[in-house]
Amino acid sequence: MAPAKLSPRAQSALVWAVYAVGLAPALWTFWLGASNQLGADPVKTFERFLGLWTIRFLILTLAITPLRDLGLFNGLRYRRALGLLAFYYAALHFLTYAVLDQTMVLSAIVADVVKRPFITFGMIALTLLVPLAVTSNNASIRRLGSRWSSLHRLVYPVAALGALHYSMAVKVLGAEQYIHIGLLVLLLAYRIARPRLMEAKRQKRRAAA
Amino acid sequence: AALKTVPSPYRLDEELTPRESVTTYNNFYEFGTDKGDPAANSGTFKPMPWTVEVGGMVAKPKTFGLEDLMKAYPIEERIYRMRCVEAWSMVIPWNGFPLASLLKAVEPLGSAKYVAFESVVRPEEMPGQTGGFQPLPWPYVEGLRLDEAMHPLTLLAVGLYGETLPNQNGAPIRLVVPWKYGFKGIKSIVKITLTDKQPPSTWNILAPQEYGFYSNVNPAVDHPRWSQATERRIGTGGFFGTSRVDTLPFNGYADDVASLYAGMDLKANF
């Protein structure tokens, strides 16, 4: 499929639209919670909601490459926005836990992070996302050169830790967990198989030529 | 339907959790694992007619019709704290009668040491019991030691807020043990069996390191994945109406029940 020809201005507008649409669920749900329209346990509901959307944006970020490889959709220009949205949701998820849920009782937060493996994994994943978010600008890409790509492979352990954190946070695994974690596992497995797939594709092209 | 109730001395003097919250935020996996699922998916459940089979080590085993039970025992209103193992809590006005009344009627034998409970299995009316992602083995089962079951605080609830139990809260009859975590309060009971062996309990079968047989509310024993020292008191007003309060030993009922566990290591027997 040939990529649609868009003016630079339209391209940039589309990227901003991804940010706007991506942040809308968080803003809307925060409003619901603040105005008592989020059910009996709004703090927990919001916390879970933000965690789930972190996973969703990680899935979308990791889906860009395989979709492009398969010739289905070239979304490379949206990848930075999707990755940053994953970081924003992860940060909001942690803030909601720390401020609204644990009411900023530092001892309780530290005890959770140290004693409870699923929270430890989540905390490591969020920490690993920080350098990725900080270096997600064009200046960093230029400055870091090839090291930038190596650094941003951290998104794979982040996704694995996120999947682990999510699966351990619930009392029982249900359809929602199987679908989201299944997609993450599939996308990570694709990264392992990708070099071989690409090689096969190249050989086929050479044979045809 | 409205219930005719009599007053009871067990009336906690704390602000009640709104009925709306009590009936829309439920763990009742037979109707789905989301807290909103029981209210959303229990419309087709038919709680009437209903019978409860009481047997095992008793002199007079009997299957009781629910309407007969509600006529036989005065329905008391009791305001209890409800502490969920997930570290949230409510204050609920239950309507019911002591489990002890029912057990005395069937005359437990001297050999009986425990009471086993079983929930209903009706896949055609309970969507959580069908399909590919069934979270628990059915039926849901629970158990108490006989002295816990005979304790005057232990209630068989048939209503809340002065009306018959909504389906999502365990209609038509459920257990309420206010000093234990909420999951001990087995819902939609069809069978009660007195036995000499500690009966199996669903969450203990599923994750024995997380949920013990006793499951007494204890701020000093953490759940492996979260602290039990404090709890979110479900209230109103959105984010800013939820408060975090200290969890009390035996959920605040220590004066009534701590003696049941004299000499027991409550960290080992969690």
Interface residues (C-beta under 8 A of the other chain):
Chain A: L32 G33 A34 S35 N36 Q37 L38 G39 A40 D41 P42 V43 K44 F46 L100 D101 Q102 T103 A108 A111 D112 K115 R116 F118 I119 M168 A169 K171 V172 L173 G174 A175 Y178
Chain B: T17 E20 S21 T24 Y25 Y29 T33 K35 G36 E86 W88 G132 F133 P135 L136 L206 A207 D222 P224 R225 W226 S227 A229 T230 R232 I234 T236 G237 G238 F239 F240 G241 T242 R244
